[in-house]
Amino acid sequence: MEYLFDTVNISDIRKYMDIYPITGITSNPSIIFQHGKIDFFTHFREIRDLIGLKRTMHIQVVSQDTDGILKDAETILEQIDDQVYIKIPVTEQGLKAIRILKQKKINVTGTAIYTKVQALTALESGADYVALYYNRMENMDIDPCDVISTTAKMIQSYNYATKILGASFKNIGQVIKAFESGAHAVTVLPSVLHAALSLPDIQRAVDDFRSDWSSIYGNASISDLNH
């Protein structure tokens, strides 16, 4: 399993990357819009310096035609670094661009995927990751678990190297269902993971353990007992 952060908020990345076992960062124009205007190239270079080259960074193009997509990709790779995964919406123009970039051995993530045919054609076009939009599928009355499981079966049956990247999550329950359905990775807002581990019952259990310990040893910690 892989966990990625779906954010460009450098403060959140810095705060939570030492807590959660993240393997990368994803973004898209809507994520940037929610954060506010950034100095695009400088901002992503700062994120790269923070997360290092061992973690993946996925940056989305904004052009919609193949030539424009390729120009966006070239600029991202030149101005940030050549290890970036270029996120490309899986449209006809996007599929064409994915195939061209993969011929050049450039990292690609197919994104904005709602349907099986999008996922399967992205697999055959060579995408390294396919980003399936879980919550958005649910909102469209499409079963995201069915789309994920079908994609996972095709990857296994035909030995594709592509990984399924679950995206568009509103809660941790959706994240778990995506993994159970066959997703290899998920990208989430740090707040989704934070909320999942901030349940009152979890803290209550921790407090009860401390209370029981204190009734025997007072305020001493285990390390204090070694003195």
Buried (B, 14 or more C-beta within 10 A) or exposed (E): EBBBBBBBBBEBBEEBBEEBEBBBBBBBEEBBEEBEEBEBEEBBBBBBEEBEEEBBBBBBBEBEEBEBBBEBBBEBBEEBEEBBBBBBBBBEBBBBBBBBBBEEEBBBBBBBBBBBEBBBBBBBBBBBBBBBBBBBBBEEEBEBBEBBBBBBEBBEEEEBEBBBBBBBBBEBEBBEBBBEBBBBBBBBBBEBBBEBEEEEEEEEEEEEEEEEBEEEEEEEEEEEEEE
